[in-house]
Amino acid sequence: MKNIILFCFLSSISITSLTAQEYKVITSVESIVPSGLGRSRIIDANADRDFKEFTSEQTEEDNTRNKSKRGDIRVKDFEETKLLNFYNIAGIRFQNIAANDALISSKLSDMATNGWELVFVTSGVEADAGNTDGQGIFITRYIFKR
């Protein structure tokens, strides 16, 4: 009896360790365009892509190119959640930031409820940064696994 229990326990551990990991990336894009003219969203792709279909290998002997088109990479099936822009006509809006935090928290909580574990977060800002800079985004990628 003890051997059967031990065998079942060890089998369940080995099956769990052989399970492949699945990753998912959720992106928030928040506009830092003055006067609230930009667009801010949470983006969640509903379609999968296999990177191998769009990868080519470059070597000295063989310059084999992948024949797929850039349009084949495009994902048209995605979920888009509206966020508020950081700025309005009067300047920075802290209420908008708080509202975005609430929406992003809701999305992250929903992902956790669905079995996803947040494993990494990375963010950055894109802006011209010149004297006449009137455009820019703050982008954050949330990387999950299960």
WOURUR-V755740 format. One record per backbone hydrogen bond with DSSP energy under -1.0 kcal/mol. CO is the residue of the C=O (numbers start at 1). NH is the residue of the N-H. If there is no record, write none. Layout:
# WOURUR-V755740
CO,NH / CO,NH
This chain:
# WOURUR-V755740
1,5 / 2,6 / 3,7 / 4,8 / 5,9 / 6,10 / 7,11 / 8,12 / 9,13 / 10,14 / 11,15 / 12,16 / 13,17 / 14,18 / 22,146 / 24,144 / 26,142 / 27,43 / 28,140 / 29,41 / 30,138 / 31,86 / 33,36 / 40,83 / 41,29 / 42,81 / 43,27 / 44,79 / 50,53 / 51,54 / 52,55 / 62,59 / 69,72 / 70,73 / 77,46 / 79,44 / 81,42 / 86,93 / 88,35 / 88,91 / 91,88 / 93,97 / 94,98 / 95,99 / 96,100 / 97,101 / 98,102 / 99,103 / 100,104 / 101,105 / 102,106 / 103,107 / 104,108 / 105,109 / 106,110 / 107,111 / 108,112 / 109,113 / 110,114 / 111,116 / 112,115 / 117,145 / 120,143 / 122,141 / 124,139 / 126,137 / 130,133 / 136,32 / 137,126 / 138,30 / 139,124 / 140,28 / 141,122 / 142,26 / 143,119 / 143,120 / 144,24 / 145,117
